[in-house]
Amino acid sequence: MTNIKKSNCGRPAGRIKTAKIEISIEPAVKEEFMSLLRNEGKTASVEIGLWIRDYIKNSRLKEEE
């Protein structure tokens, strides 16, 4: 048995998350986004984090070209 905690929200266990990003959007846009995520069983933090990581990865790939 290991001491590594399993995360049920899609984040890798053991990854320290201490930085935050604040965005400003229209309340209606936020509500629709959050509603869609809830229906899919997802969270905004995880989905936005995945988008940021993909954005960085794609930017690095473009720089290599």
N, C-alpha and C positions, 0 to 999 in steps of 0.2 A: 504494500500500500504506500502511496506517496503523499507528501504534504502539500502538493500543488492543488489549489482550489480550482474547481471547474466553474467557469462563468456561464450563466444562462442567458447573457445578453449579447453574445457574439464577440466579446472582446477577449483577446488572448489573456490567460491567467498570468499574473506576475508583471504585466506591463504597467509601469507607473504613469499615471495621467494627472499632471498638475497644471497644465496650461489650459486656458479657456479662450474662446473667441466669441465676441458678442456681435450680433448682426441686427440691423434694423430693417424690418419689412412690414408691410401692411398687415393689420390684424386678420383680415379675411384670408390672406395668403397663408399666414401661419396656421390658422385654424384648419384650412383645407389640407395643408401638408401634414399636420399632426393627425388629422382624421384618417388620411390615407395610410400613414405609418401604423396607426393603431389597428386598422383593419388587416394589415399585413403582418402584425405581430412584431413590428420593428420599433426602434427608438431613433430619434433625431440624432443623438450623439454618435451612435454607431454608423448610421448612414452618411452623415456629413463627414465623419472621420474617414470612412472608406473613399468618399469622393475626393477628399484632400490628398490621401495617399495615392490614388489613381492619377490625380492631377500632377503631383510631384513626379511620379514614375514616367508619365507621358512627356513631361517637360524635359526630363533627363534624356529620354530616348531621342527627342528632337535635337537636343544639343549634341548628341553623338553623331548625328547624320551629317 
